[in-house]
Amino acid sequence: MKKVILVDDQVELLFDSLQRLLADSGYELVKTETALYPETALEIIKNHPEADYILLDGNFMDRTTCLDMIHRLNREEQQKVICFSDDPQSFIFLLRPYGVRHFPGKLRNLIPCFEGTCMCDSL
């Protein structure tokens, strides 16, 4: 079973519904702590090298963004990232240079991104 981590400042709000959605499609959502700041997000990612996919929030509580930490991920970690933001369009051109290819947004249909059948490359 492929593993997914949620790196977000609203983990408690999103976890249960996202876990059900992913489990129904054969993916395991690994429970992580809440990522209020880029430093916490980085720590969560580094502590879960087993993750096949990283749902990375675009904005954190302190008004910083994923751009404040993505450059500190290695290339393999960057390529696991799926932009999990309320406004993924604002991150497309900023994250693509880091190898991020998926921009579905929050609680939209994520499964095609996992399965390589999404339309994110055409955005």
VEXKOL-527818 format. One record per residue: y, z, x of N, C-alpha, C, O, CB in turn; residue in one letter. Coordinates in Angstrom, 1 decimal, padded with zeros to 4 digits. Glycine has a CB too. Example, Ala and Ser with C-alpha at 12.3 -4.5 7.8 and 13.67 -1.06 7.14 Angstrom:
    n.y    n.z    n.x   ca.y   ca.z   ca.x    c.y    c.z    c.x    o.y    o.z    o.x   cb.y   cb.z   cb.x aa
 -005.7  007.8  013.2 -004.5  007.8  012.3 -003.3  007.8  013.2 -003.3  008.5  014.2 -004.5  009.0  011.3  A
 -002.2  007.1  012.8 -001.1  007.1  013.7  000.0  007.9  012.9  001.1  008.0  013.4 -000.6  005.7  014.1  S
***
This chain:
    n.y    n.z    n.x   ca.y   ca.z   ca.x    c.y    c.z    c.x    o.y    o.z    o.x   cb.y   cb.z   cb.x aa
 -001.2  000.0  000.8  000.0  000.0  000.0  001.2  000.0  000.9  001.4  000.8  001.8  000.0  001.2 -001.0  M
  002.2 -000.9  000.6  003.4 -001.0  001.4  004.3  000.2  001.0  004.4  000.6 -000.1  004.1 -002.3  001.1  K
  005.0  000.7  002.1  005.9  001.9  001.9  007.3  001.5  001.9  007.8  000.6  002.7  005.6  002.9  003.0  K
  008.1  002.1  001.0  009.5  001.9  000.9  010.2  003.2  001.0  009.8  004.2  000.4  009.8  001.2 -000.5  V
  011.4  003.2  001.7  012.2  004.4  001.7  013.6  004.1  001.1  014.1  003.0  001.2  012.4  005.0  003.2  I
  014.1  005.1  000.4  015.4  005.0 -000.3  016.4  005.8  000.6  016.3  007.0  000.7  015.4  005.5 -001.8  L
  017.4  005.1  001.1  018.4  005.7  001.9  019.7  005.6  001.1  020.4  004.6  001.2  018.5  005.0  003.3  V
  020.0  006.6  000.4  021.1  006.6 -000.6  021.7  008.0 -000.8  021.0  009.0 -000.5  020.6  006.0 -002.0  D
  022.9  008.0 -001.3  023.6  009.3 -001.5  023.3  009.8 -003.0  023.8  010.8 -003.4  025.1  009.2 -001.3  D
  022.4  009.1 -003.7  022.0  009.5 -005.1  020.5  009.5 -005.2  020.0  009.0 -006.3  022.7  008.6 -006.1  Q
  019.8  009.9 -004.2  018.3  009.9 -004.3  017.8  010.6 -005.5  016.9  010.0 -006.2  017.8  010.5 -003.0  V
  018.3  011.8 -005.8  017.8  012.5 -006.9  017.9  011.8 -008.2  017.1  011.9 -009.1  018.5  013.9 -007.0  E
  019.0  011.1 -008.4  019.3  010.4 -009.6  018.4  009.1 -009.8  018.0  008.8 -010.9  020.7  009.9 -009.7  L
  018.1  008.5 -008.7  017.4  007.2 -008.7  015.9  007.3 -008.4  015.2  006.4 -008.8  018.0  006.3 -007.7  L
  015.4  008.3 -007.8  014.1  008.3 -007.3  013.0  008.1 -008.3  012.1  007.3 -008.2  013.8  009.7 -006.6  F
  013.0  008.9 -009.4  011.9  008.8 -010.4  011.8  007.4 -011.0  010.7  006.9 -011.1  012.1  009.8 -011.5  D
  012.9  006.8 -011.5  012.8  005.5 -012.1  012.4  004.4 -011.1  011.6  003.5 -011.4  014.1  005.1 -012.8  S
  012.9  004.6 -009.9  012.6  003.6 -008.8  011.1  003.8 -008.4  010.4  002.8 -008.2  013.5  003.8 -007.6  L
  010.6  005.0 -008.4  009.2  005.2 -008.0  008.3  004.6 -009.0  007.3  004.0 -008.6  009.0  006.8 -007.9  Q
  008.6  004.7 -010.3  007.7  004.1 -011.3  007.7  002.6 -011.2  006.7  002.0 -011.3  008.2  004.6 -012.7  R
  008.9  002.0 -011.1  009.1  000.6 -010.9  008.2  000.1 -009.8  007.5 -000.9 -009.9  010.5  000.2 -010.8  L
  008.3  000.7 -008.6  007.6  000.3 -007.4  006.1  000.5 -007.5  005.3 -000.4 -007.1  008.2  000.9 -006.2  L
  005.7  001.6 -008.1  004.3  002.0 -008.2  003.6  000.9 -009.1  002.5  000.5 -008.9  004.1  003.4 -008.7  A
  004.3  000.5 -010.2  003.7 -000.5 -011.1  003.4 -001.8 -010.4  002.6 -002.6 -010.9  004.7 -000.7 -012.3  D
  004.1 -002.0 -009.3  004.0 -003.3 -008.5  003.2 -003.1 -007.2  003.1 -004.0 -006.4  005.3 -003.9 -008.2  S
  002.7 -001.9 -007.0  001.8 -001.6 -005.9  002.5 -001.2 -004.6  002.0 -001.4 -003.5  001.1 -002.8 -005.6  G
  003.7 -000.6 -004.8  004.5 -000.1 -003.6  004.7  001.4 -003.7  004.8  001.9 -004.8  005.9 -000.8 -003.5  Y
  004.7  002.0 -002.6  004.9  003.5 -002.6  006.3  003.8 -002.1  006.7  003.5 -001.0  003.8  004.2 -001.6  E
  007.0  004.6 -003.0  008.3  005.0 -002.6  008.2  006.4 -001.9  007.7  007.4 -002.6  009.3  005.1 -003.8  L
  008.5  006.5 -000.7  008.4  007.7  000.1  009.6  008.6 -000.2  010.7  008.2 -000.1  008.3  007.4  001.6  V
  009.4  009.9 -000.5  010.4  010.8 -000.8  011.2  011.1  000.5  010.6  011.5  001.5  009.9  012.1 -001.4  K
  012.5  011.0  000.4  013.4  011.3  001.6  014.5  012.2  001.1  014.7  012.4 -000.1  013.9  010.0  002.2  T
  015.2  012.7  002.1  016.4  013.5  001.7  017.6  012.6  001.3  017.5  011.4  001.5  016.8  014.4  002.9  E
  018.6  013.2  000.8  019.8  012.4  000.3  020.6  012.1  001.6  020.8  012.9  002.5  020.6  013.3 -000.7  T
  021.1  010.8  001.6  021.9  010.4  002.7  023.3  010.4  002.3  023.8  009.4  001.8  021.4  008.9  003.2  A
  024.0  011.4  002.6  025.4  011.5  002.2  026.4  010.8  003.2  027.5  010.4  002.9  025.9  013.0  002.1  L
  025.9  010.7  004.5  026.7  010.1  005.6  025.9  009.1  006.4  024.6  009.2  006.3  027.2  011.3  006.5  Y
  026.5  008.2  007.1  025.8  007.3  007.9  024.8  008.0  008.9  023.7  007.5  009.2  026.7  006.4  008.7  P
  025.2  009.1  009.5  024.4  009.8  010.4  023.1  010.3  009.8  022.0  010.2  010.4  025.1  011.0  011.0  E
  023.2  010.7  008.6  022.0  011.1  007.8  021.1  009.9  007.5  019.9  010.0  007.6  022.3  011.9  006.5  T
  021.7  008.8  007.1  021.0  007.6  006.9  020.2  007.2  008.1  019.0  006.8  008.0  021.9  006.5  006.4  A
  020.9  007.2  009.2  020.2  006.8  010.5  019.0  007.7  010.8  018.0  007.2  011.2  021.3  006.8  011.6  L
  019.2  009.0  010.6  018.1  009.9  010.9  016.9  009.7  010.0  015.8  009.7  010.4  018.7  011.3  010.7  E
  017.2  009.4  008.7  016.1  009.2  007.7  015.3  007.9  008.2  014.1  007.9  008.2  016.7  009.0  006.3  I
  016.0  006.9  008.5  015.4  005.6  008.9  014.5  005.9  010.2  013.4  005.4  010.3  016.4  004.5  009.2  I
  015.1  006.5  011.2  014.4  006.8  012.4  013.2  007.7  012.2  012.2  007.6  013.0  015.4  007.4  013.4  K
  013.2  008.6  011.2  012.1  009.5  010.9  011.0  008.8  010.1  010.0  009.4  009.9  012.6  010.7  010.2  N
  011.2  007.6  009.7  010.2  006.9  008.9  009.9  005.5  009.4  010.1  004.5  008.7  010.7  006.8  007.4  H
  009.3  005.4  010.6  009.0  004.1  011.2  007.9  003.4  010.4  007.7  002.2  010.6  008.6  004.3  012.6  P
  007.2  004.2  009.6  006.1  003.6  008.8  006.6  002.8  007.6  005.8  002.0  007.0  005.1  004.7  008.3  E
  007.8  002.9  007.3  008.4  002.1  006.1  008.3  000.6  006.4  008.7  000.1  007.4  009.8  002.6  005.9  A
  007.9 -000.1  005.4  007.9 -001.5  005.4  009.2 -002.1  004.9  009.6 -003.2  005.4  006.7 -002.1  004.5  D
  009.9 -001.3  004.0  011.2 -001.8  003.5  012.1 -000.6  003.5  011.7  000.6  003.2  011.0 -002.4  002.1  Y
  013.4 -000.8  003.7  014.4  000.2  003.6  015.4 -000.2  002.6  016.2 -001.2  002.8  015.1  000.4  005.1  I
  015.5  000.6  001.5  016.6  000.3  000.5  017.8  001.1  001.0  017.8  002.3  000.8  016.1  000.8 -000.9  L
  018.7  000.4  001.5  019.9  001.0  002.1  021.1  000.9  001.3  021.6 -000.2  001.0  020.2  000.4  003.5  L
  021.7  002.0  000.8  022.9  002.0  000.0  024.1  001.4  000.9  024.1  001.6  002.1  023.3  003.5 -000.4  D
  025.0  000.8  000.2  026.1  000.3  000.9  027.2  001.3  001.2  027.9  001.2  002.2  026.7 -000.9  000.1  G
  027.4  002.2  000.3  028.5  003.2  000.4  028.0  004.6  000.4  027.1  005.0 -000.3  029.6  003.0 -000.7  N
  028.6  005.4  001.3  028.3  006.8  001.4  029.4  007.7  000.8  030.5  007.2  000.6  028.0  007.2  002.8  F
  029.1  009.0  000.6  030.0  009.9  000.0  031.4  010.1  000.7  032.4  010.3  000.1  029.4  011.3 -000.1  M
  031.3  009.9  002.1  032.6  010.1  002.8  033.4  008.8  002.9  034.3  008.7  003.8  032.2  010.6  004.2  D
  033.1  007.8  002.1  033.8  006.5  002.0  033.5  005.6  003.2  034.1  004.6  003.4  035.2  006.8  001.9  R
  032.5  006.0  004.0  032.0  005.1  005.0  031.0  004.1  004.4  030.6  004.3  003.2  031.4  005.8  006.2  T
  030.5  003.1  005.1  029.5  002.2  004.6  028.4  002.1  005.5  028.3  002.6  006.6  030.2  000.8  004.3  T
  027.4  001.3  005.1  026.2  001.1  005.9  026.6  000.3  007.2  025.9  000.4  008.2  025.2  000.2  005.1  C
  027.7 -000.3  007.2  028.2 -001.0  008.4  028.6  000.0  009.5  028.6 -000.4  010.7  029.4 -001.8  008.1  L
  028.8  001.3  009.2  029.1  002.3  010.2  027.8  002.7  010.9  027.9  003.5  011.9  029.7  003.5  009.5  D
  026.6  002.3  010.5  025.4  002.7  011.2  024.4  001.6  011.4  023.5  001.8  012.3  024.8  003.8  010.4  M
  024.5  000.5  010.8  023.4 -000.5  010.9  023.3 -001.1  012.3  022.3 -001.5  012.8  023.7 -001.7  009.9  I
  024.4 -001.1  013.0  024.4 -001.5  014.4  023.6 -000.6  015.3  023.3 -001.0  016.5  025.8 -001.7  015.0  H
  023.3  000.6  014.9  022.5  001.6  015.6  021.0  001.5  015.3  020.2  002.2  015.9  023.0  003.0  015.4  R
  020.6  000.6  014.4  019.2  000.3  014.2  018.7 -000.7  015.1  019.5 -001.6  015.6  019.0 -000.1  012.7  L
  017.4 -000.6  015.5  016.9 -001.7  016.3  016.6 -002.9  015.4  016.7 -002.9  014.2  015.6 -001.3  017.0  N
  016.3 -004.1  016.0  016.2 -005.3  015.3  015.1 -005.2  014.2  015.3 -005.7  013.1  015.9 -006.5  016.2  R
  014.0 -004.6  014.5  012.9 -004.4  013.6  013.3 -003.6  012.4  013.0 -004.0  011.2  011.7 -003.8  014.2  E
  014.1 -002.6  012.6  014.6 -001.8  011.5  015.6 -002.5  010.6  015.5 -002.5  009.4  015.2 -000.5  012.0  E
  016.5 -003.3  011.3  017.5 -004.1  010.6  016.8 -005.1  009.6  017.3 -005.3  008.5  018.4 -004.8  011.6  Q
  015.7 -005.7  010.1  015.0 -006.7  009.3  014.3 -006.1  008.1  013.9 -006.9  007.2  014.1 -007.5  010.2  Q
  014.1 -004.8  008.1  013.4 -004.1  006.9  014.4 -003.8  005.8  014.0 -003.4  004.7  012.7 -002.9  007.4  K
  015.7 -003.9  006.1  016.8 -003.4  005.2  016.9 -004.4  004.0  016.9 -005.6  004.2  018.1 -003.3  005.9  V
  017.0 -003.8  002.8  017.4 -004.5  001.6  018.6 -003.8  001.1  018.6 -002.6  000.9  016.2 -004.4  000.5  I
  019.7 -004.5  001.0  021.0 -004.0  000.6  020.9 -003.4 -000.8  020.7 -004.2 -001.8  022.2 -005.0  000.7  C
  021.0 -002.1 -001.0  020.8 -001.5 -002.3  022.1 -000.9 -002.7  022.3  000.4 -002.7  019.7 -000.3 -002.2  F
  023.0 -001.7 -003.0  024.4 -001.3 -003.4  024.8 -001.7 -004.8  024.2 -002.7 -005.3  025.4 -002.0 -002.4  S
  025.7 -001.0 -005.4  026.3 -001.4 -006.7  027.0 -002.8 -006.6  027.0 -003.5 -007.6  027.2 -000.4 -007.2  D
  027.5 -003.1 -005.4  028.2 -004.3 -005.2  027.7 -005.1 -003.9  028.3 -005.1 -002.9  029.7 -004.1 -005.0  D
  026.4 -005.6 -004.0  025.8 -006.2 -002.8  026.6 -007.4 -002.3  026.5 -007.8 -001.1  024.4 -006.6 -003.1  P
  027.3 -008.1 -003.2  028.0 -009.3 -002.8  029.0 -009.0 -001.7  029.3 -009.9 -000.9  028.8 -009.9 -004.0  Q
  029.6 -007.8 -001.7  030.6 -007.5 -000.7  030.0 -007.3  000.7  030.8 -007.2  001.7  031.4 -006.3 -001.1  S
  028.7 -007.2  000.8  028.1 -006.9  002.1  027.3 -008.1  002.6  026.9 -008.1  003.8  027.1 -005.8  001.9  F
  027.2 -009.2  001.9  026.3 -010.3  002.3  026.7 -010.8  003.7  025.9 -010.9  004.6  026.4 -011.4  001.3  I
  028.0 -011.3  003.8  028.4 -011.9  005.1  028.5 -010.9  006.2  028.5 -011.3  007.4  029.7 -012.6  004.9  F
  028.7 -009.6  005.9  028.8 -008.6  006.9  027.4 -008.1  007.4  027.3 -007.8  008.6  029.5 -007.4  006.3  L
  026.4 -008.2  006.6  025.1 -007.7  007.0  024.1 -008.8  007.5  023.2 -008.5  008.3  024.4 -007.0  005.9  L
  024.4 -010.0  007.1  023.5 -011.1  007.6  023.4 -011.2  009.1  022.3 -011.5  009.6  024.0 -012.5  007.0  R
  024.5 -011.0  009.9  024.3 -011.1  011.3  023.4 -010.1  011.9  022.9 -010.2  013.0  025.7 -010.9  012.0  P
  023.1 -009.0  011.1  022.1 -008.0  011.6  020.7 -008.3  011.1  019.8 -007.5  011.3  022.6 -006.6  011.0  Y
  020.5 -009.4  010.5  019.1 -009.8  010.0  018.8 -009.4  008.6  017.7 -009.6  008.2  018.1 -009.2  010.9  G
  019.8 -008.8  007.9  019.5 -008.4  006.5  019.5 -009.7  005.7  020.5 -010.5  005.7  020.6 -007.4  006.0  V
  018.5 -009.9  004.9  018.4 -011.1  004.1  018.3 -010.8  002.6  018.4 -011.8  001.8  017.1 -011.8  004.5  R
  018.3 -009.6  002.2  018.1 -009.3  000.7  019.2 -008.5  000.2  019.6 -007.4  000.7  016.7 -008.6  000.5  H
  019.7 -008.9 -001.0  020.9 -008.3 -001.6  020.7 -008.2 -003.1  021.5 -008.8 -003.9  022.1 -009.1 -001.3  F
  019.7 -007.5 -003.6  019.5 -007.5 -005.1  020.4 -006.6 -005.9  020.6 -006.8 -007.1  018.1 -007.2 -005.4  P
  020.9 -005.6 -005.2  021.7 -004.6 -005.9  020.9 -003.5 -006.5  019.6 -003.5 -006.4  022.5 -005.2 -007.1  G
  021.5 -002.5 -007.0  020.8 -001.3 -007.5  020.0 -001.5 -008.8  020.6 -002.1 -009.8  021.7 -000.1 -007.7  K
  018.8 -001.1 -008.8  017.9 -001.2 -010.0  017.8 -002.5 -010.7  017.6 -002.6 -011.8  018.4 -000.2 -011.0  L
  018.1 -003.5 -009.9  017.8 -004.9 -010.4  016.3 -005.2 -009.9  015.7 -004.3 -009.3  018.8 -006.0 -009.8  R
  015.9 -006.4 -010.1  014.5 -006.7 -009.8  014.3 -006.8 -008.3  014.7 -007.8 -007.7  014.1 -008.0 -010.5  N
  013.8 -005.7 -007.7  013.6 -005.7 -006.2  012.3 -006.3 -005.8  012.2 -006.8 -004.6  013.6 -004.2 -005.8  L
  011.4 -006.4 -006.6  010.0 -006.9 -006.3  010.0 -008.3 -005.6  009.3 -008.5 -004.6  009.1 -006.9 -007.5  I
  010.8 -009.2 -006.1  010.8 -010.5 -005.4  011.3 -010.5 -004.0  010.9 -011.2 -003.1  011.7 -011.5 -006.2  P
  012.2 -009.5 -003.7  012.6 -009.3 -002.3  011.5 -008.9 -001.4  011.3 -009.3 -000.3  013.8 -008.3 -002.2  C
  010.6 -008.0 -002.0  009.5 -007.5 -001.2  008.5 -008.6 -001.0  007.8 -008.7  000.0  008.8 -006.3 -001.9  F
  008.3 -009.4 -002.0  007.3 -010.5 -002.0  007.7 -011.8 -001.4  006.9 -012.7 -001.3  006.8 -010.7 -003.4  E
  009.0 -011.9 -001.0  009.5 -013.1 -000.4  009.8 -014.2 -001.4  009.8 -015.4 -001.0  008.5 -013.6  000.6  G
  009.9 -013.9 -002.7  010.1 -014.9 -003.7  011.5 -014.8 -004.3  011.8 -015.5 -005.3  009.1 -014.8 -004.8  T
  012.4 -014.0 -003.7  013.7 -013.9 -004.3  014.6 -015.1 -004.0  014.2 -016.0 -003.2  014.4 -012.6 -003.7  C
  015.8 -015.0 -004.5  016.8 -016.1 -004.3  017.9 -015.7 -003.4  019.0 -016.3 -003.4  017.3 -016.6 -005.7  M
  017.7 -014.6 -002.7  018.8 -014.0 -001.9  019.3 -014.9 -000.8  020.5 -014.9 -000.5  018.3 -012.7 -001.3  C
  018.5 -015.8 -000.3  018.9 -016.7  000.8  019.9 -017.7  000.3  020.7 -018.3  001.1  017.7 -017.4  001.4  D
  019.9 -017.9 -001.0  020.9 -018.9 -001.6  022.2 -018.3 -002.0  023.1 -019.0 -002.4  020.3 -019.5 -002.8  S
  022.4 -017.0 -001.7  023.7 -016.3 -002.1  024.7 -016.6 -001.0  025.8 -016.2 -001.2  023.5 -014.8 -002.2  L
***
